[in-house]
Amino acid sequence: MGTKLEIRQDAWTVGKLFSRRSQINLNPQWQRGPAWKQSRQVLLIDSILRGMDIPKVYLRERKGDAVYSHDAVDGQQRLRAIWEFRSGVLTLDYAERLPDIGNLPIFGLKYDLLDQSLRDRFDNFEVSIGEILNATNDDISALFARLQMGVPLNPAELRNAQLRPLNRIMASIAESHEFFQNSRISPSRSKHLDYLTHGFAVLAHGSNRDIKAPDLQRLIAQFGPNDTDAILELASRAGDVLNVLDDVNKELNFRITQKWIFVDLFWLISQRHDAGAKVDAVKLAASYRHFDQLRTAHNAAPETLIAGGGTTSRLNRHLYDYIVAFKSQGGVKENLKIRNEALRAFCPDIDART
């Protein structure tokens, strides 16, 4: 018989939270990375020093874990701000001067420069803790989503809260593959995983389905614990595509930063792989560079591409269609197909010689 989720209410001092920081995992799979700007961190610390209430922190107990005793389910950003200030990393700088507390200044100071009475007040401040006991991954996913409904989490972060087999392996690839390590795509707000999830979607379904946020959630739910072979096959195909895409990106001086550019090139490479061909990264980069120069030149007024005829009218029509499909609902299957046909027309000879 399974155990039932329980949330134990408690209050931990900042000092206790800081002393246990090495035991609390701030980056479980469902959590976003650092997202708060310094100004927001400073306002939180200011609130604590003035004795104001701050929102509750939810920690999941990890029984039998040799590294961490808890995961931060909700409150990661607050904990990070508290720890950075307490360890002397965060300075209380703000656009406007922070008022003194009593006759004691705080503006522009780090923890060690505060008056001792303020340091004691900070360390003894009690943070409300909801300690989650006996929770399954499904319990945590549901709780995290519920807690975040009032916070502007993006769809990628909410998908990342789904602790399912496909999501776990995609998260691992997004965190470790050289393409993402080398790229200029920001790692914040689960962006690497978001891009890769779109790539997995076209691997799984091509242009037979939309790849908008609800469709990606269904993709993740589609693969369960009994679908290991199918998941590993997708992961292997994705890895092969990313290897080529990393080389292409290097040739392009790491210009692949937009999501739909990533998706379109990802799918094009996978199509050649599925056809049994190897892609020459230098050839693809050269063809795409020419295509992107034309796309950029005509992006503001694509209608000029189809105003006349001539020998390049077919490619002009493809370029026009691509620009229009790129600008409107990039994840709709019809637009995916239009962009794919255009890119294939502009990149006809990208196979490696055997």
FENJO-V627530 format. One record per run of one state. SS is the DSSP state (~ for helix, > for strand, _ for the rest). FROM is the first residue (numbers start at 0). TO is the last residue. If there is no record, write none. Layout:
BEGIN
ss=SS from=FROM to=TO
ss=SS from=FROM to=TO
END
This chain:
BEGIN
ss=_ from=0 to=4
ss=> from=5 to=12
ss=~ from=13 to=18
ss=_ from=19 to=19
ss=~ from=20 to=22
ss=> from=23 to=24
ss=_ from=25 to=36
ss=~ from=37 to=48
ss=_ from=49 to=55
ss=> from=56 to=60
ss=_ from=61 to=68
ss=> from=69 to=73
ss=_ from=74 to=74
ss=~ from=75 to=85
ss=_ from=86 to=99
ss=> from=100 to=100
ss=_ from=101 to=102
ss=> from=103 to=103
ss=_ from=104 to=109
ss=~ from=110 to=112
ss=_ from=113 to=114
ss=~ from=115 to=123
ss=_ from=124 to=124
ss=> from=125 to=132
ss=_ from=133 to=135
ss=~ from=136 to=147
ss=_ from=148 to=153
ss=~ from=154 to=159
ss=_ from=160 to=163
ss=~ from=164 to=175
ss=_ from=176 to=176
ss=~ from=177 to=181
ss=_ from=182 to=186
ss=~ from=187 to=204
ss=_ from=205 to=211
ss=~ from=212 to=221
ss=_ from=222 to=226
ss=~ from=227 to=250
ss=_ from=251 to=257
ss=~ from=258 to=273
ss=_ from=274 to=277
ss=> from=278 to=278
ss=_ from=279 to=279
ss=~ from=280 to=297
ss=_ from=298 to=300
ss=~ from=301 to=305
ss=_ from=306 to=311
ss=~ from=312 to=326
ss=_ from=327 to=331
ss=~ from=332 to=345
ss=_ from=346 to=349
ss=> from=350 to=350
ss=_ from=351 to=353
END
